[in-house]
Amino acid sequence: MYIIDKVFLEHPRSVQMSYLQHMCFSCSIGCYFCLGSCQACIHACFPLFFETSSQDCAHSIYTLIKDHRQK
């Protein structure tokens, strides 16, 4: 039982989330990273596209995490 708690529950509990809440929140941030990564790759090849996408992505992720911590 200790292993299950350590692997799956300790960190979510430390950030005041259930396992499911943490999983959904982390997946949503992962989606932002995936989108930002794709946009950055397109921008690398075609500089006129997504000129501020990396900055916008970083700001969005920062805001999501900051707002969650203030709850």
Stockholm file with secondary structure:
# STOCKHOLM 1.0

chainA/1-71         MYIIDKVFLEHPRSVQMSYLQHMCFSCSIGCYFCLGSCQACIHACFPLFFETSSQDCAHSIYTLIKDHRQK
#=GR chainA/1-71 SS CHHHIIIIIHHHHHTTCCHHHHHHHHHHHHHHHHHHHHHHHHHHHCTTSSTTHHHHHHHHHHHHHHHHHTC
#=GC SS_cons        CHHHIIIIIHHHHHTTCCHHHHHHHHHHHHHHHHHHHHHHHHHHHCTTSSTTHHHHHHHHHHHHHHHHHTC
//
